């Protein structure tokens, strides 16, 4: 048994079969005939890697240029807003 096989099966069970982690651990125990400790270790390693990598490769930190995409802070939009407000008053 290769070390990556149980982790691949665990990932497949979670993502494609949409099973709970506890259900996936039970399947690992039955399929690979491993102890509960080994199956839990596979589960912990998978979730630890997922936490480090984050969602879509991001780790939850704000991106450096994310503040530049705020449309409300541009001067063009502020001018349009003030002109529209002036037109409503007349």
Chimera marker file (.cmm) of the C-alpha trace (Angstrom):
<marker_set name="trace">
<marker id="1" x="0.000" y="0.000" z="0.000" r="1" g="1" b="0" radius="0.5"/>
<marker id="2" x="1.420" y="3.342" z="-1.060" r="1" g="1" b="0" radius="0.5"/>
<marker id="3" x="1.278" y="6.212" z="1.418" r="1" g="1" b="0" radius="0.5"/>
<marker id="4" x="-0.659" y="8.393" z="-1.036" r="1" g="1" b="0" radius="0.5"/>
<marker id="5" x="-3.393" y="5.861" z="-1.773" r="1" g="1" b="0" radius="0.5"/>
<marker id="6" x="-5.348" y="6.303" z="1.474" r="1" g="1" b="0" radius="0.5"/>
<marker id="7" x="-5.139" y="10.083" z="1.243" r="1" g="1" b="0" radius="0.5"/>
<marker id="8" x="-6.376" y="9.998" z="-2.368" r="1" g="1" b="0" radius="0.5"/>
<marker id="9" x="-9.301" y="7.786" z="-1.387" r="1" g="1" b="0" radius="0.5"/>
<marker id="10" x="-10.079" y="10.066" z="1.577" r="1" g="1" b="0" radius="0.5"/>
<marker id="11" x="-10.046" y="13.134" z="-0.688" r="1" g="1" b="0" radius="0.5"/>
<marker id="12" x="-12.287" y="11.391" z="-3.225" r="1" g="1" b="0" radius="0.5"/>
<marker id="13" x="-14.743" y="10.347" z="-0.534" r="1" g="1" b="0" radius="0.5"/>
<marker id="14" x="-14.980" y="13.876" z="0.823" r="1" g="1" b="0" radius="0.5"/>
<marker id="15" x="-15.138" y="15.842" z="-2.410" r="1" g="1" b="0" radius="0.5"/>
<marker id="16" x="-16.785" y="13.599" z="-4.982" r="1" g="1" b="0" radius="0.5"/>
<marker id="17" x="-18.891" y="11.324" z="-2.784" r="1" g="1" b="0" radius="0.5"/>
<marker id="18" x="-19.709" y="14.202" z="-0.350" r="1" g="1" b="0" radius="0.5"/>
<marker id="19" x="-19.239" y="12.069" z="2.741" r="1" g="1" b="0" radius="0.5"/>
<marker id="20" x="-18.518" y="13.272" z="6.256" r="1" g="1" b="0" radius="0.5"/>
<marker id="21" x="-14.948" y="12.886" z="7.543" r="1" g="1" b="0" radius="0.5"/>
<marker id="22" x="-16.094" y="10.311" z="10.107" r="1" g="1" b="0" radius="0.5"/>
<marker id="23" x="-17.731" y="8.234" z="7.367" r="1" g="1" b="0" radius="0.5"/>
<marker id="24" x="-14.601" y="8.468" z="5.224" r="1" g="1" b="0" radius="0.5"/>
<marker id="25" x="-12.423" y="7.290" z="8.132" r="1" g="1" b="0" radius="0.5"/>
<marker id="26" x="-14.642" y="4.229" z="8.603" r="1" g="1" b="0" radius="0.5"/>
<marker id="27" x="-14.307" y="3.403" z="4.899" r="1" g="1" b="0" radius="0.5"/>
<marker id="28" x="-10.509" y="3.753" z="5.094" r="1" g="1" b="0" radius="0.5"/>
<marker id="29" x="-10.438" y="1.357" z="8.040" r="1" g="1" b="0" radius="0.5"/>
<marker id="30" x="-12.544" y="-1.219" z="6.211" r="1" g="1" b="0" radius="0.5"/>
<marker id="31" x="-10.950" y="-0.906" z="2.759" r="1" g="1" b="0" radius="0.5"/>
<marker id="32" x="-7.273" y="-0.739" z="3.719" r="1" g="1" b="0" radius="0.5"/>
<marker id="33" x="-7.669" y="-2.773" z="6.921" r="1" g="1" b="0" radius="0.5"/>
<marker id="34" x="-5.801" y="-0.143" z="8.880" r="1" g="1" b="0" radius="0.5"/>
<marker id="35" x="-6.158" y="0.811" z="12.508" r="1" g="1" b="0" radius="0.5"/>
<marker id="36" x="-8.370" y="3.683" z="13.575" r="1" g="1" b="0" radius="0.5"/>
<marker id="37" x="-5.291" y="5.683" z="14.592" r="1" g="1" b="0" radius="0.5"/>
<marker id="38" x="-3.777" y="5.373" z="11.110" r="1" g="1" b="0" radius="0.5"/>
<marker id="39" x="-7.040" y="6.393" z="9.464" r="1" g="1" b="0" radius="0.5"/>
<marker id="40" x="-7.371" y="9.396" z="11.766" r="1" g="1" b="0" radius="0.5"/>
<marker id="41" x="-3.791" y="10.349" z="10.932" r="1" g="1" b="0" radius="0.5"/>
<marker id="42" x="-4.638" y="10.324" z="7.209" r="1" g="1" b="0" radius="0.5"/>
<marker id="43" x="-7.617" y="12.552" z="7.964" r="1" g="1" b="0" radius="0.5"/>
<marker id="44" x="-5.579" y="14.986" z="10.073" r="1" g="1" b="0" radius="0.5"/>
<marker id="45" x="-2.851" y="15.240" z="7.430" r="1" g="1" b="0" radius="0.5"/>
<marker id="46" x="-5.417" y="15.966" z="4.715" r="1" g="1" b="0" radius="0.5"/>
<marker id="47" x="-7.108" y="18.729" z="6.712" r="1" g="1" b="0" radius="0.5"/>
<marker id="48" x="-3.767" y="20.192" z="7.811" r="1" g="1" b="0" radius="0.5"/>
<marker id="49" x="-2.619" y="20.442" z="4.173" r="1" g="1" b="0" radius="0.5"/>
<marker id="50" x="-5.942" y="21.991" z="3.230" r="1" g="1" b="0" radius="0.5"/>
<marker id="51" x="-5.652" y="24.581" z="6.024" r="1" g="1" b="0" radius="0.5"/>
<marker id="52" x="-2.132" y="25.554" z="4.968" r="1" g="1" b="0" radius="0.5"/>
<marker id="53" x="-2.994" y="25.801" z="1.298" r="1" g="1" b="0" radius="0.5"/>
<marker id="54" x="-6.293" y="27.573" z="1.864" r="1" g="1" b="0" radius="0.5"/>
<marker id="55" x="-9.117" y="27.947" z="-0.580" r="1" g="1" b="0" radius="0.5"/>
<marker id="56" x="-7.994" y="28.186" z="-4.207" r="1" g="1" b="0" radius="0.5"/>
<marker id="57" x="-4.404" y="28.548" z="-3.093" r="1" g="1" b="0" radius="0.5"/>
<marker id="58" x="-5.046" y="31.617" z="-0.932" r="1" g="1" b="0" radius="0.5"/>
<marker id="59" x="-4.277" y="31.547" z="2.740" r="1" g="1" b="0" radius="0.5"/>
<marker id="60" x="-6.912" y="34.041" z="3.897" r="1" g="1" b="0" radius="0.5"/>
<marker id="61" x="-4.655" y="37.082" z="3.858" r="1" g="1" b="0" radius="0.5"/>
<marker id="62" x="-5.729" y="40.204" z="2.055" r="1" g="1" b="0" radius="0.5"/>
<marker id="63" x="-4.103" y="40.587" z="-1.326" r="1" g="1" b="0" radius="0.5"/>
<marker id="64" x="-1.743" y="43.544" z="-1.743" r="1" g="1" b="0" radius="0.5"/>
<marker id="65" x="-3.693" y="45.294" z="-4.498" r="1" g="1" b="0" radius="0.5"/>
<marker id="66" x="-7.190" y="44.494" z="-3.280" r="1" g="1" b="0" radius="0.5"/>
<marker id="67" x="-7.783" y="48.059" z="-2.087" r="1" g="1" b="0" radius="0.5"/>
<marker id="68" x="-7.322" y="49.369" z="-5.642" r="1" g="1" b="0" radius="0.5"/>
<marker id="69" x="-10.485" y="47.708" z="-6.913" r="1" g="1" b="0" radius="0.5"/>
<marker id="70" x="-12.835" y="49.696" z="-4.697" r="1" g="1" b="0" radius="0.5"/>
<marker id="71" x="-14.999" y="51.546" z="-7.223" r="1" g="1" b="0" radius="0.5"/>
<marker id="72" x="-16.541" y="53.973" z="-4.756" r="1" g="1" b="0" radius="0.5"/>
<marker id="73" x="-13.221" y="55.611" z="-4.003" r="1" g="1" b="0" radius="0.5"/>
<marker id="74" x="-12.443" y="56.733" z="-7.553" r="1" g="1" b="0" radius="0.5"/>
<marker id="75" x="-12.730" y="60.421" z="-8.280" r="1" g="1" b="0" radius="0.5"/>
<marker id="76" x="-14.798" y="59.868" z="-11.422" r="1" g="1" b="0" radius="0.5"/>
<marker id="77" x="-17.578" y="58.156" z="-9.479" r="1" g="1" b="0" radius="0.5"/>
<marker id="78" x="-17.545" y="60.878" z="-6.826" r="1" g="1" b="0" radius="0.5"/>
<marker id="79" x="-17.989" y="63.567" z="-9.479" r="1" g="1" b="0" radius="0.5"/>
<marker id="80" x="-20.922" y="61.721" z="-11.030" r="1" g="1" b="0" radius="0.5"/>
<marker id="81" x="-22.529" y="61.386" z="-7.644" r="1" g="1" b="0" radius="0.5"/>
<marker id="82" x="-22.225" y="65.072" z="-6.829" r="1" g="1" b="0" radius="0.5"/>
<marker id="83" x="-23.510" y="66.153" z="-10.259" r="1" g="1" b="0" radius="0.5"/>
<marker id="84" x="-26.497" y="63.849" z="-9.963" r="1" g="1" b="0" radius="0.5"/>
<marker id="85" x="-27.265" y="65.216" z="-6.527" r="1" g="1" b="0" radius="0.5"/>
<marker id="86" x="-27.074" y="68.789" z="-7.803" r="1" g="1" b="0" radius="0.5"/>
<marker id="87" x="-29.441" y="67.985" z="-10.676" r="1" g="1" b="0" radius="0.5"/>
<marker id="88" x="-32.041" y="66.513" z="-8.319" r="1" g="1" b="0" radius="0.5"/>
<marker id="89" x="-32.209" y="69.717" z="-6.274" r="1" g="1" b="0" radius="0.5"/>
<marker id="90" x="-33.220" y="71.899" z="-9.207" r="1" g="1" b="0" radius="0.5"/>
<link id1="1" id2="2" r="1" g="1" b="0" radius="0.2"/>
<link id1="2" id2="3" r="1" g="1" b="0" radius="0.2"/>
<link id1="3" id2="4" r="1" g="1" b="0" radius="0.2"/>
<link id1="4" id2="5" r="1" g="1" b="0" radius="0.2"/>
<link id1="5" id2="6" r="1" g="1" b="0" radius="0.2"/>
<link id1="6" id2="7" r="1" g="1" b="0" radius="0.2"/>
<link id1="7" id2="8" r="1" g="1" b="0" radius="0.2"/>
<link id1="8" id2="9" r="1" g="1" b="0" radius="0.2"/>
<link id1="9" id2="10" r="1" g="1" b="0" radius="0.2"/>
<link id1="10" id2="11" r="1" g="1" b="0" radius="0.2"/>
<link id1="11" id2="12" r="1" g="1" b="0" radius="0.2"/>
<link id1="12" id2="13" r="1" g="1" b="0" radius="0.2"/>
<link id1="13" id2="14" r="1" g="1" b="0" radius="0.2"/>
<link id1="14" id2="15" r="1" g="1" b="0" radius="0.2"/>
<link id1="15" id2="16" r="1" g="1" b="0" radius="0.2"/>
<link id1="16" id2="17" r="1" g="1" b="0" radius="0.2"/>
<link id1="17" id2="18" r="1" g="1" b="0" radius="0.2"/>
<link id1="18" id2="19" r="1" g="1" b="0" radius="0.2"/>
<link id1="19" id2="20" r="1" g="1" b="0" radius="0.2"/>
<link id1="20" id2="21" r="1" g="1" b="0" radius="0.2"/>
<link id1="21" id2="22" r="1" g="1" b="0" radius="0.2"/>
<link id1="22" id2="23" r="1" g="1" b="0" radius="0.2"/>
<link id1="23" id2="24" r="1" g="1" b="0" radius="0.2"/>
<link id1="24" id2="25" r="1" g="1" b="0" radius="0.2"/>
<link id1="25" id2="26" r="1" g="1" b="0" radius="0.2"/>
<link id1="26" id2="27" r="1" g="1" b="0" radius="0.2"/>
<link id1="27" id2="28" r="1" g="1" b="0" radius="0.2"/>
<link id1="28" id2="29" r="1" g="1" b="0" radius="0.2"/>
<link id1="29" id2="30" r="1" g="1" b="0" radius="0.2"/>
<link id1="30" id2="31" r="1" g="1" b="0" radius="0.2"/>
<link id1="31" id2="32" r="1" g="1" b="0" radius="0.2"/>
<link id1="32" id2="33" r="1" g="1" b="0" radius="0.2"/>
<link id1="33" id2="34" r="1" g="1" b="0" radius="0.2"/>
<link id1="34" id2="35" r="1" g="1" b="0" radius="0.2"/>
<link id1="35" id2="36" r="1" g="1" b="0" radius="0.2"/>
<link id1="36" id2="37" r="1" g="1" b="0" radius="0.2"/>
<link id1="37" id2="38" r="1" g="1" b="0" radius="0.2"/>
<link id1="38" id2="39" r="1" g="1" b="0" radius="0.2"/>
<link id1="39" id2="40" r="1" g="1" b="0" radius="0.2"/>
<link id1="40" id2="41" r="1" g="1" b="0" radius="0.2"/>
<link id1="41" id2="42" r="1" g="1" b="0" radius="0.2"/>
<link id1="42" id2="43" r="1" g="1" b="0" radius="0.2"/>
<link id1="43" id2="44" r="1" g="1" b="0" radius="0.2"/>
<link id1="44" id2="45" r="1" g="1" b="0" radius="0.2"/>
<link id1="45" id2="46" r="1" g="1" b="0" radius="0.2"/>
<link id1="46" id2="47" r="1" g="1" b="0" radius="0.2"/>
<link id1="47" id2="48" r="1" g="1" b="0" radius="0.2"/>
<link id1="48" id2="49" r="1" g="1" b="0" radius="0.2"/>
<link id1="49" id2="50" r="1" g="1" b="0" radius="0.2"/>
<link id1="50" id2="51" r="1" g="1" b="0" radius="0.2"/>
<link id1="51" id2="52" r="1" g="1" b="0" radius="0.2"/>
<link id1="52" id2="53" r="1" g="1" b="0" radius="0.2"/>
<link id1="53" id2="54" r="1" g="1" b="0" radius="0.2"/>
<link id1="54" id2="55" r="1" g="1" b="0" radius="0.2"/>
<link id1="55" id2="56" r="1" g="1" b="0" radius="0.2"/>
<link id1="56" id2="57" r="1" g="1" b="0" radius="0.2"/>
<link id1="57" id2="58" r="1" g="1" b="0" radius="0.2"/>
<link id1="58" id2="59" r="1" g="1" b="0" radius="0.2"/>
<link id1="59" id2="60" r="1" g="1" b="0" radius="0.2"/>
<link id1="60" id2="61" r="1" g="1" b="0" radius="0.2"/>
<link id1="61" id2="62" r="1" g="1" b="0" radius="0.2"/>
<link id1="62" id2="63" r="1" g="1" b="0" radius="0.2"/>
<link id1="63" id2="64" r="1" g="1" b="0" radius="0.2"/>
<link id1="64" id2="65" r="1" g="1" b="0" radius="0.2"/>
<link id1="65" id2="66" r="1" g="1" b="0" radius="0.2"/>
<link id1="66" id2="67" r="1" g="1" b="0" radius="0.2"/>
<link id1="67" id2="68" r="1" g="1" b="0" radius="0.2"/>
<link id1="68" id2="69" r="1" g="1" b="0" radius="0.2"/>
<link id1="69" id2="70" r="1" g="1" b="0" radius="0.2"/>
<link id1="70" id2="71" r="1" g="1" b="0" radius="0.2"/>
<link id1="71" id2="72" r="1" g="1" b="0" radius="0.2"/>
<link id1="72" id2="73" r="1" g="1" b="0" radius="0.2"/>
<link id1="73" id2="74" r="1" g="1" b="0" radius="0.2"/>
<link id1="74" id2="75" r="1" g="1" b="0" radius="0.2"/>
<link id1="75" id2="76" r="1" g="1" b="0" radius="0.2"/>
<link id1="76" id2="77" r="1" g="1" b="0" radius="0.2"/>
<link id1="77" id2="78" r="1" g="1" b="0" radius="0.2"/>
<link id1="78" id2="79" r="1" g="1" b="0" radius="0.2"/>
<link id1="79" id2="80" r="1" g="1" b="0" radius="0.2"/>
<link id1="80" id2="81" r="1" g="1" b="0" radius="0.2"/>
<link id1="81" id2="82" r="1" g="1" b="0" radius="0.2"/>
<link id1="82" id2="83" r="1" g="1" b="0" radius="0.2"/>
<link id1="83" id2="84" r="1" g="1" b="0" radius="0.2"/>
<link id1="84" id2="85" r="1" g="1" b="0" radius="0.2"/>
<link id1="85" id2="86" r="1" g="1" b="0" radius="0.2"/>
<link id1="86" id2="87" r="1" g="1" b="0" radius="0.2"/>
<link id1="87" id2="88" r="1" g="1" b="0" radius="0.2"/>
<link id1="88" id2="89" r="1" g="1" b="0" radius="0.2"/>
<link id1="89" id2="90" r="1" g="1" b="0" radius="0.2"/>
</marker_set>
